């Protein structure tokens, strides 16, 4: 896994819109590995792209169907809506 979240316009826009908070639990997300005291914390609390309506259930990759979530929250959500 990379040391920082992707520096793309989409990710930056979602980060600002969500004020750096996970869309699923509301807690702050980490932007880079160097904000985490340990690699295992980075692995769980880093920001990942989450499909609001999962692709496996017909959801698209359109920006309005995407949000940022902790890697652990995103994994826990799985393909639920």
Secondary structure by P-SEA (a helix, b strand, c coil): ccccccccaaaaaaaaaaccccccccccccccccccccaaaaacccbbbbcccccccccccccccbbbbcaaaaaaacccc
